[in-house]
């Protein structure tokens, strides 16, 4: 892995494909162990969680489960805007269902908290959240996710679905913004 430059900012290697894969497998085993039904519905938060969701969903391997997609947006550039915009809502009926939200990263918790509240209002059996990355120092809204791949410090990262102004999502590794000297 070598440094990359996006829109004039340099990002350095942070998490390898192998590190990510190990955490996906661990989180998948925890989710599968805790499921009380054999037909939960997984809700992938687009766009960032699509890679994690695909890998996690395959690793969980529950043939009767379903996956749905929603899209909320709260970032512009490298900063959270502090506002939630629902771009694509959940159209699936989750009444009485076990719901597992799949997020790429929980940072301030604004998206996670809003999403959890929106889904809880739909009367599911339960709502839990699985995230690949979690910044506990940055959490300002809601509670910690039930399933966490890796806790990280409050740094800006890209790759494996996470973007910087829509760029770098397709990287197989995760990179962190390089500190200026």
The 8 nearest C-alpha neighbors of each residue, nearest first, counted from 0:
[[1, 12, 2, 15, 172, 11, 13, 3],
 [0, 2, 12, 3, 11, 10, 174, 4],
 [1, 3, 11, 10, 12, 9, 4, 0],
 [2, 4, 10, 9, 1, 11, 5, 174],
 [5, 3, 9, 8, 7, 10, 6, 2],
 [4, 6, 8, 7, 9, 3, 166, 10],
 [7, 5, 8, 4, 9, 163, 164, 166],
 [6, 8, 5, 4, 9, 3, 10, 176],
 [9, 7, 5, 4, 6, 10, 176, 177],
 [10, 8, 4, 177, 3, 176, 5, 7],
 [9, 11, 176, 177, 175, 3, 174, 2],
 [10, 12, 2, 174, 175, 177, 13, 176],
 [13, 11, 174, 0, 2, 14, 1, 175],
 [12, 14, 174, 173, 175, 11, 15, 172],
 [15, 13, 173, 172, 18, 12, 19, 174],
 [16, 14, 172, 18, 17, 19, 173, 13],
 [15, 17, 172, 19, 18, 171, 20, 14],
 [16, 18, 20, 15, 19, 21, 14, 172],
 [19, 17, 15, 21, 16, 20, 14, 22],
 [18, 20, 16, 22, 17, 21, 23, 15],
 [19, 21, 23, 17, 22, 18, 16, 24],
 [22, 20, 24, 18, 19, 23, 17, 25],
 [21, 23, 25, 148, 19, 24, 20, 26],
 [22, 24, 20, 26, 25, 21, 55, 27],
 [23, 25, 27, 21, 22, 26, 28, 20],
 [26, 24, 22, 28, 27, 23, 21, 29],
 [25, 27, 29, 23, 28, 24, 22, 148],
 [28, 26, 59, 24, 30, 25, 29, 55],
 [27, 29, 31, 25, 26, 30, 32, 24],
 [30, 28, 26, 32, 27, 31, 33, 25],
 [31, 29, 27, 33, 32, 28, 26, 34],
 [30, 32, 28, 34, 33, 29, 59, 27],
 [31, 33, 29, 30, 34, 28, 35, 27],
 [34, 32, 30, 31, 29, 35, 28, 36],
 [35, 33, 31, 36, 32, 30, 37, 39],
 [36, 34, 33, 37, 97, 32, 39, 31],
 [37, 35, 38, 34, 39, 97, 96, 33],
 [36, 38, 63, 39, 64, 61, 35, 34],
 [37, 39, 64, 63, 36, 40, 65, 61],
 [40, 38, 97, 64, 98, 37, 36, 96],
 [39, 41, 65, 98, 66, 64, 97, 99],
 [40, 42, 66, 99, 100, 98, 65, 67],
 [43, 41, 100, 67, 68, 101, 66, 99],
 [44, 42, 101, 68, 52, 45, 67, 100],
 [43, 45, 69, 70, 48, 102, 68, 101],
 [46, 44, 70, 47, 48, 69, 49, 43],
 [45, 47, 48, 49, 44, 70, 160, 161],
 [46, 48, 160, 161, 45, 103, 49, 44],
 [47, 49, 103, 102, 51, 44, 50, 45],
 [48, 50, 52, 51, 47, 46, 53, 45],
 [51, 49, 53, 52, 160, 48, 159, 54],
 [50, 52, 54, 48, 53, 49, 55, 103],
 [53, 51, 49, 55, 50, 54, 56, 48],
 [52, 54, 50, 56, 51, 55, 49, 57],
 [53, 55, 51, 57, 52, 56, 58, 50],
 [54, 56, 58, 52, 57, 53, 27, 23],
 [57, 55, 59, 53, 58, 54, 52, 60],
 [56, 58, 60, 54, 55, 59, 53, 61],
 [57, 59, 55, 60, 56, 27, 54, 24],
 [60, 58, 27, 56, 57, 61, 31, 55],
 [61, 59, 57, 58, 62, 56, 31, 64],
 [60, 62, 64, 63, 59, 37, 38, 31],
 [61, 63, 64, 60, 38, 37, 65, 59],
 [64, 62, 38, 61, 37, 65, 39, 60],
 [65, 63, 38, 39, 61, 62, 40, 37],
 [66, 64, 40, 41, 39, 63, 67, 38],
 [65, 67, 41, 40, 42, 68, 64, 43],
 [68, 66, 42, 43, 41, 65, 69, 40],
 [69, 67, 43, 42, 44, 45, 89, 70],
 [70, 68, 87, 44, 88, 89, 45, 43],
 [69, 71, 45, 87, 86, 44, 85, 88],
 [72, 70, 85, 86, 84, 83, 69, 73],
 [71, 73, 84, 83, 74, 85, 70, 86],
 [72, 74, 83, 80, 79, 82, 81, 84],
 [75, 73, 79, 80, 78, 72, 76, 77],
 [74, 76, 78, 77, 79, 80, 164, 73],
 [75, 77, 164, 78, 163, 74, 79, 162],
 [76, 78, 75, 163, 155, 74, 79, 164],
 [79, 77, 76, 74, 75, 80, 155, 73],
 [78, 80, 74, 81, 73, 75, 77, 82],
 [81, 79, 82, 74, 73, 78, 75, 83],
 [80, 82, 79, 73, 83, 109, 74, 78],
 [83, 81, 80, 73, 84, 79, 109, 72],
 [84, 82, 73, 72, 85, 71, 110, 81],
 [83, 85, 72, 71, 86, 73, 82, 70],
 [86, 84, 71, 87, 70, 83, 72, 88],
 [85, 87, 70, 71, 84, 88, 72, 69],
 [88, 86, 70, 69, 85, 71, 89, 68],
 [89, 87, 69, 90, 85, 70, 86, 68],
 [88, 90, 69, 91, 68, 87, 67, 92],
 [89, 91, 88, 92, 67, 69, 68, 87],
 [92, 90, 89, 93, 67, 40, 94, 88],
 [91, 93, 94, 90, 121, 89, 96, 123],
 [92, 94, 96, 123, 91, 95, 121, 122],
 [95, 93, 123, 122, 96, 92, 121, 124],
 [94, 96, 123, 124, 93, 122, 97, 125],
 [97, 95, 123, 124, 93, 94, 98, 39],
 [96, 98, 39, 125, 124, 123, 40, 126],
 [99, 97, 126, 40, 39, 41, 125, 96],
 [98, 100, 41, 127, 128, 126, 42, 101],
 [99, 101, 128, 42, 41, 129, 43, 127],
 [102, 100, 43, 129, 42, 130, 128, 52],
 [103, 101, 130, 48, 104, 44, 129, 100],
 [102, 104, 48, 131, 130, 47, 132, 51],
 [105, 103, 132, 133, 102, 130, 131, 106],
 [106, 104, 133, 108, 134, 132, 107, 111],
 [105, 107, 134, 108, 137, 138, 104, 133],
 [108, 106, 138, 137, 139, 109, 140, 105],
 [109, 107, 140, 111, 106, 138, 105, 110],
 [108, 110, 112, 140, 111, 107, 113, 81],
 [109, 111, 113, 112, 108, 114, 83, 71],
 [110, 112, 108, 114, 109, 113, 115, 105],
 [113, 111, 141, 115, 109, 114, 110, 108],
 [114, 112, 116, 110, 115, 111, 109, 117],
 [113, 115, 117, 111, 116, 112, 110, 118],
 [114, 116, 112, 118, 117, 113, 111, 119],
 [117, 115, 119, 113, 114, 118, 112, 120],
 [116, 118, 114, 120, 115, 119, 113, 121],
 [117, 119, 121, 115, 120, 116, 114, 123],
 [118, 120, 116, 121, 122, 117, 115, 123],
 [119, 121, 118, 117, 122, 116, 123, 115],
 [120, 122, 118, 119, 123, 94, 93, 117],
 [123, 121, 94, 120, 119, 95, 124, 93],
 [122, 124, 95, 94, 96, 93, 125, 121],
 [125, 123, 95, 96, 97, 122, 94, 126],
 [126, 124, 97, 123, 98, 127, 96, 119],
 [125, 127, 98, 99, 97, 119, 128, 123],
 [128, 126, 99, 145, 100, 98, 125, 129],
 [127, 129, 100, 144, 99, 145, 101, 146],
 [128, 130, 146, 101, 147, 100, 144, 102],
 [131, 129, 102, 147, 103, 132, 104, 101],
 [130, 132, 148, 103, 147, 104, 149, 129],
 [133, 131, 104, 149, 130, 150, 148, 103],
 [132, 134, 150, 105, 104, 135, 151, 106],
 [133, 135, 106, 151, 137, 136, 152, 153],
 [136, 134, 138, 137, 133, 150, 106, 143],
 [137, 135, 134, 138, 153, 152, 106, 107],
 [136, 138, 107, 135, 134, 106, 153, 139],
 [139, 137, 107, 135, 108, 136, 106, 140],
 [138, 140, 107, 108, 137, 141, 109, 106],
 [141, 139, 108, 109, 138, 112, 107, 142],
 [142, 140, 112, 108, 139, 143, 109, 111],
 [141, 143, 144, 140, 112, 108, 138, 111],
 [142, 144, 145, 141, 135, 138, 108, 105],
 [145, 143, 128, 146, 129, 147, 142, 130],
 [144, 146, 128, 127, 129, 143, 147, 130],
 [147, 145, 129, 144, 130, 128, 26, 148],
 [148, 146, 130, 149, 131, 129, 144, 132],
 [147, 149, 131, 22, 132, 26, 130, 23],
 [150, 148, 132, 147, 131, 151, 133, 22],
 [149, 151, 133, 132, 134, 148, 135, 152],
 [150, 152, 134, 133, 149, 153, 132, 135],
 [151, 153, 134, 154, 136, 150, 135, 137],
 [154, 152, 134, 137, 151, 136, 155, 106],
 [155, 153, 152, 156, 175, 176, 151, 134],
 [154, 156, 176, 175, 77, 153, 157, 174],
 [155, 157, 175, 174, 176, 154, 173, 158],
 [158, 156, 161, 162, 174, 173, 167, 163],
 [157, 159, 173, 170, 168, 161, 167, 160],
 [160, 158, 171, 170, 168, 161, 172, 169],
 [159, 161, 168, 47, 158, 50, 48, 169],
 [162, 160, 157, 158, 47, 168, 159, 167],
 [163, 161, 168, 157, 165, 166, 167, 164],
 [162, 164, 166, 165, 76, 157, 77, 167],
 [163, 165, 76, 166, 162, 75, 77, 167],
 [166, 164, 162, 163, 167, 168, 161, 76],
 [165, 167, 163, 162, 164, 168, 5, 169],
 [168, 166, 158, 162, 169, 170, 157, 163],
 [169, 167, 160, 158, 162, 161, 159, 170],
 [170, 168, 167, 159, 160, 158, 171, 166],
 [171, 169, 158, 159, 172, 168, 167, 173],
 [170, 172, 159, 16, 169, 158, 173, 15],
 [173, 171, 15, 16, 170, 158, 159, 14],
 [172, 174, 158, 14, 13, 157, 159, 12],
 [175, 173, 12, 13, 11, 157, 156, 10],
 [174, 176, 156, 10, 11, 13, 155, 177],
 [177, 175, 10, 155, 156, 9, 178, 11],
 [178, 176, 10, 9, 11, 175, 179, 8],
 [179, 177, 180, 176, 9, 10, 175, 11],
 [178, 180, 177, 176, 9, 8, 10, 11],
 [179, 178, 177, 9, 176, 8, 10, 11]]
